[in-house]
Amino acid sequence: MLEAAEALGEELTQTQFEAGDSEFETILEECTEAISEETGIQYDDACDTDGCC
């Protein structure tokens, strides 16, 4: 799982430079939702956020 997270982080870093702010925020929200579905852990509950990475 750590390797997958590391790869995702690298891809997100590259995407951040290529995408506009609004598009990148949408991508982050989609990633957060997918991770929550896969792990069963709600990101905003675990990290005390408002649902965004």
mmCIF entry with sequence, helices, sheets and N, C-alpha, C, O atoms, coordinates in Angstrom:
data_MODEL
# 
_entry.id   MODEL 
# 
_entity.id                         1 
_entity.type                       polymer 
_entity.pdbx_number_of_molecules   1 
# 
_entity_poly.entity_id                      1 
_entity_poly.type                           'polypeptide(L)' 
_entity_poly.nstd_linkage                   no 
_entity_poly.nstd_monomer                   no 
_entity_poly.pdbx_seq_one_letter_code       MLEAAEALGEELTQTQFEAGDSEFETILEECTEAISEETGIQYDDACDTDGCC 
_entity_poly.pdbx_seq_one_letter_code_can   MLEAAEALGEELTQTQFEAGDSEFETILEECTEAISEETGIQYDDACDTDGCC 
_entity_poly.pdbx_strand_id                 A 
# 
loop_
_entity_poly_seq.entity_id 
_entity_poly_seq.num 
_entity_poly_seq.mon_id 
_entity_poly_seq.hetero 
1 1  MET n 
1 2  LEU n 
1 3  GLU n 
1 4  ALA n 
1 5  ALA n 
1 6  GLU n 
1 7  ALA n 
1 8  LEU n 
1 9  GLY n 
1 10 GLU n 
1 11 GLU n 
1 12 LEU n 
1 13 THR n 
1 14 GLN n 
1 15 THR n 
1 16 GLN n 
1 17 PHE n 
1 18 GLU n 
1 19 ALA n 
1 20 GLY n 
1 21 ASP n 
1 22 SER n 
1 23 GLU n 
1 24 PHE n 
1 25 GLU n 
1 26 THR n 
1 27 ILE n 
1 28 LEU n 
1 29 GLU n 
1 30 GLU n 
1 31 CYS n 
1 32 THR n 
1 33 GLU n 
1 34 ALA n 
1 35 ILE n 
1 36 SER n 
1 37 GLU n 
1 38 GLU n 
1 39 THR n 
1 40 GLY n 
1 41 ILE n 
1 42 GLN n 
1 43 TYR n 
1 44 ASP n 
1 45 ASP n 
1 46 ALA n 
1 47 CYS n 
1 48 ASP n 
1 49 THR n 
1 50 ASP n 
1 51 GLY n 
1 52 CYS n 
1 53 CYS n 
# 
_struct_asym.id          A 
_struct_asym.entity_id   1 
# 
loop_
_struct_conf.conf_type_id 
_struct_conf.id 
_struct_conf.pdbx_PDB_helix_id 
_struct_conf.beg_label_comp_id 
_struct_conf.beg_label_asym_id 
_struct_conf.beg_label_seq_id 
_struct_conf.pdbx_beg_PDB_ins_code 
_struct_conf.end_label_comp_id 
_struct_conf.end_label_asym_id 
_struct_conf.end_label_seq_id 
_struct_conf.pdbx_end_PDB_ins_code 
_struct_conf.beg_auth_comp_id 
_struct_conf.beg_auth_asym_id 
_struct_conf.beg_auth_seq_id 
_struct_conf.end_auth_comp_id 
_struct_conf.end_auth_asym_id 
_struct_conf.end_auth_seq_id 
_struct_conf.pdbx_PDB_helix_class 
_struct_conf.details 
_struct_conf.pdbx_PDB_helix_length 
HELX_P HELX_P1 AA1 LEU A 2  ? GLU A 18 ? LEU A 2  GLU A 18 1 ? 17 
HELX_P HELX_P2 AA2 ASP A 21 ? THR A 39 ? ASP A 21 THR A 39 1 ? 19 
HELX_P HELX_P3 AA3 TYR A 43 ? CYS A 47 ? TYR A 43 CYS A 47 1 ? 5  
# 
_struct_conf_type.id          HELX_P 
_struct_conf_type.criteria    ? 
_struct_conf_type.reference   ? 
# 
loop_
_atom_site.group_PDB 
_atom_site.id 
_atom_site.type_symbol 
_atom_site.label_atom_id 
_atom_site.label_alt_id 
_atom_site.label_comp_id 
_atom_site.label_asym_id 
_atom_site.label_entity_id 
_atom_site.label_seq_id 
_atom_site.pdbx_PDB_ins_code 
_atom_site.Cartn_x 
_atom_site.Cartn_y 
_atom_site.Cartn_z 
_atom_site.occupancy 
_atom_site.B_iso_or_equiv 
_atom_site.pdbx_formal_charge 
_atom_site.auth_seq_id 
_atom_site.auth_comp_id 
_atom_site.auth_asym_id 
_atom_site.auth_atom_id 
_atom_site.pdbx_PDB_model_num 
ATOM 1   N N  . MET A 1 1  ? 0.825   -1.187 0.000   1.00 0.00 ? 1  MET A N  1 
ATOM 2   C CA . MET A 1 1  ? 0.000   0.000  0.000   1.00 0.00 ? 1  MET A CA 1 
ATOM 3   C C  . MET A 1 1  ? 0.873   1.256  0.000   1.00 0.00 ? 1  MET A C  1 
ATOM 4   O O  . MET A 1 1  ? 0.525   2.258  -0.625  1.00 0.00 ? 1  MET A O  1 
ATOM 5   N N  . LEU A 1 2  ? 1.993   1.201  0.693   1.00 0.00 ? 2  LEU A N  1 
ATOM 6   C CA . LEU A 1 2  ? 2.871   2.369  0.734   1.00 0.00 ? 2  LEU A CA 1 
ATOM 7   C C  . LEU A 1 2  ? 3.450   2.693  -0.639  1.00 0.00 ? 2  LEU A C  1 
ATOM 8   O O  . LEU A 1 2  ? 3.607   3.864  -0.987  1.00 0.00 ? 2  LEU A O  1 
ATOM 9   N N  . GLU A 1 3  ? 3.766   1.667  -1.416  1.00 0.00 ? 3  GLU A N  1 
ATOM 10  C CA . GLU A 1 3  ? 4.278   1.897  -2.761  1.00 0.00 ? 3  GLU A CA 1 
ATOM 11  C C  . GLU A 1 3  ? 3.223   2.574  -3.629  1.00 0.00 ? 3  GLU A C  1 
ATOM 12  O O  . GLU A 1 3  ? 3.539   3.471  -4.410  1.00 0.00 ? 3  GLU A O  1 
ATOM 13  N N  . ALA A 1 4  ? 1.979   2.146  -3.493  1.00 0.00 ? 4  ALA A N  1 
ATOM 14  C CA . ALA A 1 4  ? 0.888   2.748  -4.253  1.00 0.00 ? 4  ALA A CA 1 
ATOM 15  C C  . ALA A 1 4  ? 0.683   4.200  -3.840  1.00 0.00 ? 4  ALA A C  1 
ATOM 16  O O  . ALA A 1 4  ? 0.440   5.058  -4.688  1.00 0.00 ? 4  ALA A O  1 
ATOM 17  N N  . ALA A 1 5  ? 0.780   4.478  -2.553  1.00 0.00 ? 5  ALA A N  1 
ATOM 18  C CA . ALA A 1 5  ? 0.626   5.850  -2.069  1.00 0.00 ? 5  ALA A CA 1 
ATOM 19  C C  . ALA A 1 5  ? 1.760   6.738  -2.578  1.00 0.00 ? 5  ALA A C  1 
ATOM 20  O O  . ALA A 1 5  ? 1.545   7.892  -2.949  1.00 0.00 ? 5  ALA A O  1 
ATOM 21  N N  . GLU A 1 6  ? 2.954   6.188  -2.587  1.00 0.00 ? 6  GLU A N  1 
ATOM 22  C CA . GLU A 1 6  ? 4.102   6.943  -3.079  1.00 0.00 ? 6  GLU A CA 1 
ATOM 23  C C  . GLU A 1 6  ? 3.948   7.252  -4.574  1.00 0.00 ? 6  GLU A C  1 
ATOM 24  O O  . GLU A 1 6  ? 4.216   8.372  -5.009  1.00 0.00 ? 6  GLU A O  1 
ATOM 25  N N  . ALA A 1 7  ? 3.523   6.272  -5.343  1.00 0.00 ? 7  ALA A N  1 
ATOM 26  C CA . ALA A 1 7  ? 3.307   6.472  -6.781  1.00 0.00 ? 7  ALA A CA 1 
ATOM 27  C C  . ALA A 1 7  ? 2.211   7.507  -7.022  1.00 0.00 ? 7  ALA A C  1 
ATOM 28  O O  . ALA A 1 7  ? 2.339   8.363  -7.897  1.00 0.00 ? 7  ALA A O  1 
ATOM 29  N N  . LEU A 1 8  ? 1.137   7.425  -6.242  1.00 0.00 ? 8  LEU A N  1 
ATOM 30  C CA . LEU A 1 8  ? 0.050   8.399  -6.367  1.00 0.00 ? 8  LEU A CA 1 
ATOM 31  C C  . LEU A 1 8  ? 0.563   9.802  -6.053  1.00 0.00 ? 8  LEU A C  1 
ATOM 32  O O  . LEU A 1 8  ? 0.228   10.757 -6.754  1.00 0.00 ? 8  LEU A O  1 
ATOM 33  N N  . GLY A 1 9  ? 1.368   9.929  -5.012  1.00 0.00 ? 9  GLY A N  1 
ATOM 34  C CA . GLY A 1 9  ? 1.927   11.230 -4.651  1.00 0.00 ? 9  GLY A CA 1 
ATOM 35  C C  . GLY A 1 9  ? 2.761   11.812 -5.768  1.00 0.00 ? 9  GLY A C  1 
ATOM 36  O O  . GLY A 1 9  ? 2.684   13.009 -6.043  1.00 0.00 ? 9  GLY A O  1 
ATOM 37  N N  . GLU A 1 10 ? 3.558   10.981 -6.416  1.00 0.00 ? 10 GLU A N  1 
ATOM 38  C CA . GLU A 1 10 ? 4.384   11.450 -7.530  1.00 0.00 ? 10 GLU A CA 1 
ATOM 39  C C  . GLU A 1 10 ? 3.523   11.902 -8.703  1.00 0.00 ? 10 GLU A C  1 
ATOM 40  O O  . GLU A 1 10 ? 3.797   12.928 -9.327  1.00 0.00 ? 10 GLU A O  1 
ATOM 41  N N  . GLU A 1 11 ? 2.475   11.127 -9.000  1.00 0.00 ? 11 GLU A N  1 
ATOM 42  C CA . GLU A 1 11 ? 1.572   11.500 -10.084 1.00 0.00 ? 11 GLU A CA 1 
ATOM 43  C C  . GLU A 1 11 ? 0.822   12.790 -9.764  1.00 0.00 ? 11 GLU A C  1 
ATOM 44  O O  . GLU A 1 11 ? 0.635   13.635 -10.639 1.00 0.00 ? 11 GLU A O  1 
ATOM 45  N N  . LEU A 1 12 ? 0.398   12.941 -8.526  1.00 0.00 ? 12 LEU A N  1 
ATOM 46  C CA . LEU A 1 12 ? -0.309  14.166 -8.140  1.00 0.00 ? 12 LEU A CA 1 
ATOM 47  C C  . LEU A 1 12 ? 0.603   15.389 -8.227  1.00 0.00 ? 12 LEU A C  1 
ATOM 48  O O  . LEU A 1 12 ? 0.164   16.471 -8.615  1.00 0.00 ? 12 LEU A O  1 
ATOM 49  N N  . THR A 1 13 ? 1.858   15.214 -7.867  1.00 0.00 ? 13 THR A N  1 
ATOM 50  C CA . THR A 1 13 ? 2.810   16.323 -7.970  1.00 0.00 ? 13 THR A CA 1 
ATOM 51  C C  . THR A 1 13 ? 2.935   16.767 -9.413  1.00 0.00 ? 13 THR A C  1 
ATOM 52  O O  . THR A 1 13 ? 2.913   17.964 -9.697  1.00 0.00 ? 13 THR A O  1 
ATOM 53  N N  . GLN A 1 14 ? 3.063   15.828 -10.319 1.00 0.00 ? 14 GLN A N  1 
ATOM 54  C CA . GLN A 1 14 ? 3.171   16.162 -11.745 1.00 0.00 ? 14 GLN A CA 1 
ATOM 55  C C  . GLN A 1 14 ? 1.883   16.813 -12.240 1.00 0.00 ? 14 GLN A C  1 
ATOM 56  O O  . GLN A 1 14 ? 1.922   17.802 -12.973 1.00 0.00 ? 14 GLN A O  1 
ATOM 57  N N  . THR A 1 15 ? 0.753   16.259 -11.841 1.00 0.00 ? 15 THR A N  1 
ATOM 58  C CA . THR A 1 15 ? -0.543  16.791 -12.269 1.00 0.00 ? 15 THR A CA 1 
ATOM 59  C C  . THR A 1 15 ? -0.749  18.209 -11.759 1.00 0.00 ? 15 THR A C  1 
ATOM 60  O O  . THR A 1 15 ? -1.346  19.036 -12.448 1.00 0.00 ? 15 THR A O  1 
ATOM 61  N N  . GLN A 1 16 ? -0.261  18.494 -10.562 1.00 0.00 ? 16 GLN A N  1 
ATOM 62  C CA . GLN A 1 16 ? -0.422  19.831 -9.984  1.00 0.00 ? 16 GLN A CA 1 
ATOM 63  C C  . GLN A 1 16 ? 0.201   20.891 -10.886 1.00 0.00 ? 16 GLN A C  1 
ATOM 64  O O  . GLN A 1 16 ? -0.333  21.993 -11.010 1.00 0.00 ? 16 GLN A O  1 
ATOM 65  N N  . PHE A 1 17 ? 1.317   20.566 -11.508 1.00 0.00 ? 17 PHE A N  1 
ATOM 66  C CA . PHE A 1 17 ? 1.980   21.514 -12.397 1.00 0.00 ? 17 PHE A CA 1 
ATOM 67  C C  . PHE A 1 17 ? 1.266   21.638 -13.736 1.00 0.00 ? 17 PHE A C  1 
ATOM 68  O O  . PHE A 1 17 ? 1.355   22.676 -14.390 1.00 0.00 ? 17 PHE A O  1 
ATOM 69  N N  . GLU A 1 18 ? 0.558   20.592 -14.149 1.00 0.00 ? 18 GLU A N  1 
ATOM 70  C CA . GLU A 1 18 ? -0.089  20.573 -15.457 1.00 0.00 ? 18 GLU A CA 1 
ATOM 71  C C  . GLU A 1 18 ? -1.537  21.039 -15.432 1.00 0.00 ? 18 GLU A C  1 
ATOM 72  O O  . GLU A 1 18 ? -2.039  21.507 -16.454 1.00 0.00 ? 18 GLU A O  1 
ATOM 73  N N  . ALA A 1 19 ? -2.213  20.930 -14.319 1.00 0.00 ? 19 ALA A N  1 
ATOM 74  C CA . ALA A 1 19 ? -3.643  21.228 -14.225 1.00 0.00 ? 19 ALA A CA 1 
ATOM 75  C C  . ALA A 1 19 ? -3.863  22.610 -13.602 1.00 0.00 ? 19 ALA A C  1 
ATOM 76  O O  . ALA A 1 19 ? -3.004  23.133 -12.892 1.00 0.00 ? 19 ALA A O  1 
ATOM 77  N N  . GLY A 1 20 ? -5.017  23.176 -13.882 1.00 0.00 ? 20 GLY A N  1 
ATOM 78  C CA . GLY A 1 20 ? -5.406  24.410 -13.218 1.00 0.00 ? 20 GLY A CA 1 
ATOM 79  C C  . GLY A 1 20 ? -5.800  24.122 -11.784 1.00 0.00 ? 20 GLY A C  1 
ATOM 80  O O  . GLY A 1 20 ? -6.027  22.970 -11.417 1.00 0.00 ? 20 GLY A O  1 
ATOM 81  N N  . ASP A 1 21 ? -5.883  25.169 -10.970 1.00 0.00 ? 21 ASP A N  1 
ATOM 82  C CA . ASP A 1 21 ? -6.200  24.992 -9.550  1.00 0.00 ? 21 ASP A CA 1 
ATOM 83  C C  . ASP A 1 21 ? -7.524  24.266 -9.333  1.00 0.00 ? 21 ASP A C  1 
ATOM 84  O O  . ASP A 1 21 ? -7.601  23.349 -8.515  1.00 0.00 ? 21 ASP A O  1 
ATOM 85  N N  . SER A 1 22 ? -8.557  24.667 -10.053 1.00 0.00 ? 22 SER A N  1 
ATOM 86  C CA . SER A 1 22 ? -9.877  24.058 -9.894  1.00 0.00 ? 22 SER A CA 1 
ATOM 87  C C  . SER A 1 22 ? -9.849  22.593 -10.308 1.00 0.00 ? 22 SER A C  1 
ATOM 88  O O  . SER A 1 22 ? -10.409 21.738 -9.622  1.00 0.00 ? 22 SER A O  1 
ATOM 89  N N  . GLU A 1 23 ? -9.199  22.307 -11.424 1.00 0.00 ? 23 GLU A N  1 
ATOM 90  C CA . GLU A 1 23 ? -9.101  20.932 -11.904 1.00 0.00 ? 23 GLU A CA 1 
ATOM 91  C C  . GLU A 1 23 ? -8.318  20.068 -10.916 1.00 0.00 ? 23 GLU A C  1 
ATOM 92  O O  . GLU A 1 23 ? -8.700  18.929 -10.646 1.00 0.00 ? 23 GLU A O  1 
ATOM 93  N N  . PHE A 1 24 ? -7.228  20.605 -10.380 1.00 0.00 ? 24 PHE A N  1 
ATOM 94  C CA . PHE A 1 24 ? -6.412  19.845 -9.437  1.00 0.00 ? 24 PHE A CA 1 
ATOM 95  C C  . PHE A 1 24 ? -7.185  19.567 -8.149  1.00 0.00 ? 24 PHE A C  1 
ATOM 96  O O  . PHE A 1 24 ? -7.088  18.473 -7.593  1.00 0.00 ? 24 PHE A O  1 
ATOM 97  N N  . GLU A 1 25 ? -7.945  20.544 -7.676  1.00 0.00 ? 25 GLU A N  1 
ATOM 98  C CA . GLU A 1 25 ? -8.741  20.337 -6.463  1.00 0.00 ? 25 GLU A CA 1 
ATOM 99  C C  . GLU A 1 25 ? -9.767  19.231 -6.672  1.00 0.00 ? 25 GLU A C  1 
ATOM 100 O O  . GLU A 1 25 ? -10.006 18.420 -5.778  1.00 0.00 ? 25 GLU A O  1 
ATOM 101 N N  . THR A 1 26 ? -10.371 19.202 -7.854  1.00 0.00 ? 26 THR A N  1 
ATOM 102 C CA . THR A 1 26 ? -11.334 18.148 -8.172  1.00 0.00 ? 26 THR A CA 1 
ATOM 103 C C  . THR A 1 26 ? -10.652 16.784 -8.173  1.00 0.00 ? 26 THR A C  1 
ATOM 104 O O  . THR A 1 26 ? -11.209 15.810 -7.667  1.00 0.00 ? 26 THR A O  1 
ATOM 105 N N  . ILE A 1 27 ? -9.453  16.710 -8.736  1.00 0.00 ? 27 ILE A N  1 
ATOM 106 C CA . ILE A 1 27 ? -8.693  15.461 -8.759  1.00 0.00 ? 27 ILE A CA 1 
ATOM 107 C C  . ILE A 1 27 ? -8.386  15.005 -7.334  1.00 0.00 ? 27 ILE A C  1 
ATOM 108 O O  . ILE A 1 27 ? -8.513  13.821 -7.021  1.00 0.00 ? 27 ILE A O  1 
ATOM 109 N N  . LEU A 1 28 ? -7.984  15.934 -6.474  1.00 0.00 ? 28 LEU A N  1 
ATOM 110 C CA . LEU A 1 28 ? -7.692  15.580 -5.082  1.00 0.00 ? 28 LEU A CA 1 
ATOM 111 C C  . LEU A 1 28 ? -8.919  15.035 -4.373  1.00 0.00 ? 28 LEU A C  1 
ATOM 112 O O  . LEU A 1 28 ? -8.832  14.059 -3.627  1.00 0.00 ? 28 LEU A O  1 
ATOM 113 N N  . GLU A 1 29 ? -10.064 15.668 -4.608  1.00 0.00 ? 29 GLU A N  1 
ATOM 114 C CA . GLU A 1 29 ? -11.302 15.205 -3.985  1.00 0.00 ? 29 GLU A CA 1 
ATOM 115 C C  . GLU A 1 29 ? -11.655 13.801 -4.469  1.00 0.00 ? 29 GLU A C  1 
ATOM 116 O O  . GLU A 1 29 ? -12.096 12.965 -3.680  1.00 0.00 ? 29 GLU A O  1 
ATOM 117 N N  . GLU A 1 30 ? -11.461 13.537 -5.768  1.00 0.00 ? 30 GLU A N  1 
ATOM 118 C CA . GLU A 1 30 ? -11.742 12.211 -6.308  1.00 0.00 ? 30 GLU A CA 1 
ATOM 119 C C  . GLU A 1 30 ? -10.788 11.169 -5.720  1.00 0.00 ? 30 GLU A C  1 
ATOM 120 O O  . GLU A 1 30 ? -11.201 10.053 -5.403  1.00 0.00 ? 30 GLU A O  1 
ATOM 121 N N  . CYS A 1 31 ? -9.522  11.535 -5.577  1.00 0.00 ? 31 CYS A N  1 
ATOM 122 C CA . CYS A 1 31 ? -8.545  10.625 -4.974  1.00 0.00 ? 31 CYS A CA 1 
ATOM 123 C C  . CYS A 1 31 ? -8.904  10.317 -3.524  1.00 0.00 ? 31 CYS A C  1 
ATOM 124 O O  . CYS A 1 31 ? -8.840  9.166  -3.090  1.00 0.00 ? 31 CYS A O  1 
ATOM 125 N N  . THR A 1 32 ? -9.278  11.342 -2.789  1.00 0.00 ? 32 THR A N  1 
ATOM 126 C CA . THR A 1 32 ? -9.653  11.163 -1.391  1.00 0.00 ? 32 THR A CA 1 
ATOM 127 C C  . THR A 1 32 ? -10.837 10.211 -1.274  1.00 0.00 ? 32 THR A C  1 
ATOM 128 O O  . THR A 1 32 ? -10.852 9.329  -0.415  1.00 0.00 ? 32 THR A O  1 
ATOM 129 N N  . GLU A 1 33 ? -11.820 10.394 -2.134  1.00 0.00 ? 33 GLU A N  1 
ATOM 130 C CA . GLU A 1 33 ? -13.002 9.527  -2.117  1.00 0.00 ? 33 GLU A CA 1 
ATOM 131 C C  . GLU A 1 33 ? -12.619 8.089  -2.456  1.00 0.00 ? 33 GLU A C  1 
ATOM 132 O O  . GLU A 1 33 ? -13.075 7.155  -1.796  1.00 0.00 ? 33 GLU A O  1 
ATOM 133 N N  . ALA A 1 34 ? -11.791 7.905  -3.475  1.00 0.00 ? 34 ALA A N  1 
ATOM 134 C CA . ALA A 1 34 ? -11.373 6.552  -3.872  1.00 0.00 ? 34 ALA A CA 1 
ATOM 135 C C  . ALA A 1 34 ? -10.574 5.871  -2.759  1.00 0.00 ? 34 ALA A C  1 
ATOM 136 O O  . ALA A 1 34 ? -10.765 4.686  -2.489  1.00 0.00 ? 34 ALA A O  1 
ATOM 137 N N  . ILE A 1 35 ? -9.691  6.613  -2.123  1.00 0.00 ? 35 ILE A N  1 
ATOM 138 C CA . ILE A 1 35 ? -8.901  6.050  -1.017  1.00 0.00 ? 35 ILE A CA 1 
ATOM 139 C C  . ILE A 1 35 ? -9.815  5.666  0.140   1.00 0.00 ? 35 ILE A C  1 
ATOM 140 O O  . ILE A 1 35 ? -9.648  4.607  0.745   1.00 0.00 ? 35 ILE A O  1 
ATOM 141 N N  . SER A 1 36 ? -10.774 6.524  0.445   1.00 0.00 ? 36 SER A N  1 
ATOM 142 C CA . SER A 1 36 ? -11.719 6.224  1.530   1.00 0.00 ? 36 SER A CA 1 
ATOM 143 C C  . SER A 1 36 ? -12.521 4.971  1.230   1.00 0.00 ? 36 SER A C  1 
ATOM 144 O O  . SER A 1 36 ? -12.742 4.145  2.115   1.00 0.00 ? 36 SER A O  1 
ATOM 145 N N  . GLU A 1 37 ? -12.962 4.823  -0.026  1.00 0.00 ? 37 GLU A N  1 
ATOM 146 C CA . GLU A 1 37 ? -13.732 3.632  -0.406  1.00 0.00 ? 37 GLU A CA 1 
ATOM 147 C C  . GLU A 1 37 ? -12.870 2.380  -0.312  1.00 0.00 ? 37 GLU A C  1 
ATOM 148 O O  . GLU A 1 37 ? -13.339 1.338  0.146   1.00 0.00 ? 37 GLU A O  1 
ATOM 149 N N  . GLU A 1 38 ? -11.627 2.474  -0.738  1.00 0.00 ? 38 GLU A N  1 
ATOM 150 C CA . GLU A 1 38 ? -10.734 1.307  -0.747  1.00 0.00 ? 38 GLU A CA 1 
ATOM 151 C C  . GLU A 1 38 ? -10.321 0.885  0.661   1.00 0.00 ? 38 GLU A C  1 
ATOM 152 O O  . GLU A 1 38 ? -10.261 -0.306 0.966   1.00 0.00 ? 38 GLU A O  1 
ATOM 153 N N  . THR A 1 39 ? -10.036 1.870  1.519   1.00 0.00 ? 39 THR A N  1 
ATOM 154 C CA . THR A 1 39 ? -9.517  1.555  2.849   1.00 0.00 ? 39 THR A CA 1 
ATOM 155 C C  . THR A 1 39 ? -10.596 1.458  3.914   1.00 0.00 ? 39 THR A C  1 
ATOM 156 O O  . THR A 1 39 ? -10.384 0.849  4.963   1.00 0.00 ? 39 THR A O  1 
ATOM 157 N N  . GLY A 1 40 ? -11.761 2.059  3.649   1.00 0.00 ? 40 GLY A N  1 
ATOM 158 C CA . GLY A 1 40 ? -12.815 2.094  4.647   1.00 0.00 ? 40 GLY A CA 1 
ATOM 159 C C  . GLY A 1 40 ? -12.594 3.172  5.696   1.00 0.00 ? 40 GLY A C  1 
ATOM 160 O O  . GLY A 1 40 ? -13.323 3.242  6.685   1.00 0.00 ? 40 GLY A O  1 
ATOM 161 N N  . ILE A 1 41 ? -11.597 4.006  5.482   1.00 0.00 ? 41 ILE A N  1 
ATOM 162 C CA . ILE A 1 41 ? -11.278 5.094  6.414   1.00 0.00 ? 41 ILE A CA 1 
ATOM 163 C C  . ILE A 1 41 ? -11.665 6.419  5.761   1.00 0.00 ? 41 ILE A C  1 
ATOM 164 O O  . ILE A 1 41 ? -11.214 6.731  4.659   1.00 0.00 ? 41 ILE A O  1 
ATOM 165 N N  . GLN A 1 42 ? -12.489 7.182  6.438   1.00 0.00 ? 42 GLN A N  1 
ATOM 166 C CA . GLN A 1 42 ? -12.870 8.494  5.930   1.00 0.00 ? 42 GLN A CA 1 
ATOM 167 C C  . GLN A 1 42 ? -11.751 9.486  6.230   1.00 0.00 ? 42 GLN A C  1 
ATOM 168 O O  . GLN A 1 42 ? -11.445 9.754  7.392   1.00 0.00 ? 42 GLN A O  1 
ATOM 169 N N  . TYR A 1 43 ? -11.147 10.025 5.183   1.00 0.00 ? 43 TYR A N  1 
ATOM 170 C CA . TYR A 1 43 ? -9.993  10.912 5.326   1.00 0.00 ? 43 TYR A CA 1 
ATOM 171 C C  . TYR A 1 43 ? -10.283 12.074 6.266   1.00 0.00 ? 43 TYR A C  1 
ATOM 172 O O  . TYR A 1 43 ? -9.483  12.372 7.153   1.00 0.00 ? 43 TYR A O  1 
ATOM 173 N N  . ASP A 1 44 ? -11.428 12.733 6.074   1.00 0.00 ? 44 ASP A N  1 
ATOM 174 C CA . ASP A 1 44 ? -11.704 13.916 6.900   1.00 0.00 ? 44 ASP A CA 1 
ATOM 175 C C  . ASP A 1 44 ? -11.913 13.562 8.364   1.00 0.00 ? 44 ASP A C  1 
ATOM 176 O O  . ASP A 1 44 ? -11.648 14.389 9.236   1.00 0.00 ? 44 ASP A O  1 
ATOM 177 N N  . ASP A 1 45 ? -12.386 12.346 8.655   1.00 0.00 ? 45 ASP A N  1 
ATOM 178 C CA . ASP A 1 45 ? -12.494 11.910 10.053  1.00 0.00 ? 45 ASP A CA 1 
ATOM 179 C C  . ASP A 1 45 ? -11.120 11.604 10.645  1.00 0.00 ? 45 ASP A C  1 
ATOM 180 O O  . ASP A 1 45 ? -10.830 11.970 11.785  1.00 0.00 ? 45 ASP A O  1 
ATOM 181 N N  . ALA A 1 46 ? -10.285 10.936 9.869   1.00 0.00 ? 46 ALA A N  1 
ATOM 182 C CA . ALA A 1 46 ? -8.968  10.524 10.354  1.00 0.00 ? 46 ALA A CA 1 
ATOM 183 C C  . ALA A 1 46 ? -8.012  11.693 10.508  1.00 0.00 ? 46 ALA A C  1 
ATOM 184 O O  . ALA A 1 46 ? -7.150  11.676 11.387  1.00 0.00 ? 46 ALA A O  1 
ATOM 185 N N  . CYS A 1 47 ? -8.153  12.708 9.664   1.00 0.00 ? 47 CYS A N  1 
ATOM 186 C CA . CYS A 1 47 ? -7.173  13.809 9.657   1.00 0.00 ? 47 CYS A CA 1 
ATOM 187 C C  . CYS A 1 47 ? -7.761  15.136 10.107  1.00 0.00 ? 47 CYS A C  1 
ATOM 188 O O  . CYS A 1 47 ? -7.090  16.165 10.030  1.00 0.00 ? 47 CYS A O  1 
ATOM 189 N N  . ASP A 1 48 ? -9.004  15.130 10.576  1.00 0.00 ? 48 ASP A N  1 
ATOM 190 C CA . ASP A 1 48 ? -9.664  16.331 11.079  1.00 0.00 ? 48 ASP A CA 1 
ATOM 191 C C  . ASP A 1 48 ? -9.650  17.461 10.041  1.00 0.00 ? 48 ASP A C  1 
ATOM 192 O O  . ASP A 1 48 ? -9.235  18.584 10.326  1.00 0.00 ? 48 ASP A O  1 
ATOM 193 N N  . THR A 1 49 ? -10.123 17.125 8.811   1.00 0.00 ? 49 THR A N  1 
ATOM 194 C CA . THR A 1 49 ? -10.213 18.121 7.750   1.00 0.00 ? 49 THR A CA 1 
ATOM 195 C C  . THR A 1 49 ? -11.670 18.284 7.358   1.00 0.00 ? 49 THR A C  1 
ATOM 196 O O  . THR A 1 49 ? -12.550 17.622 7.909   1.00 0.00 ? 49 THR A O  1 
ATOM 197 N N  . ASP A 1 50 ? -11.915 19.156 6.417   1.00 0.00 ? 50 ASP A N  1 
ATOM 198 C CA . ASP A 1 50 ? -13.260 19.349 5.901   1.00 0.00 ? 50 ASP A CA 1 
ATOM 199 C C  . ASP A 1 50 ? -13.491 18.541 4.627   1.00 0.00 ? 50 ASP A C  1 
ATOM 200 O O  . ASP A 1 50 ? -14.285 18.941 3.776   1.00 0.00 ? 50 ASP A O  1 
ATOM 201 N N  . GLY A 1 51 ? -12.802 17.405 4.490   1.00 0.00 ? 51 GLY A N  1 
ATOM 202 C CA . GLY A 1 51 ? -13.037 16.527 3.364   1.00 0.00 ? 51 GLY A CA 1 
ATOM 203 C C  . GLY A 1 51 ? -12.092 16.714 2.197   1.00 0.00 ? 51 GLY A C  1 
ATOM 204 O O  . GLY A 1 51 ? -12.292 16.099 1.150   1.00 0.00 ? 51 GLY A O  1 
ATOM 205 N N  . CYS A 1 52 ? -11.081 17.530 2.336   1.00 0.00 ? 52 CYS A N  1 
ATOM 206 C CA . CYS A 1 52 ? -10.147 17.765 1.243   1.00 0.00 ? 52 CYS A CA 1 
ATOM 207 C C  . CYS A 1 52 ? -8.738  17.472 1.698   1.00 0.00 ? 52 CYS A C  1 
ATOM 208 O O  . CYS A 1 52 ? -8.379  17.736 2.845   1.00 0.00 ? 52 CYS A O  1 
ATOM 209 N N  . CYS A 1 53 ? -7.938  16.924 0.797   1.00 0.00 ? 53 CYS A N  1 
ATOM 210 C CA . CYS A 1 53 ? -6.542  16.599 1.104   1.00 0.00 ? 53 CYS A CA 1 
ATOM 211 C C  . CYS A 1 53 ? -5.764  17.854 1.455   1.00 0.00 ? 53 CYS A C  1 
ATOM 212 O O  . CYS A 1 53 ? -4.569  17.780 1.743   1.00 0.00 ? 53 CYS A O  1 
# 
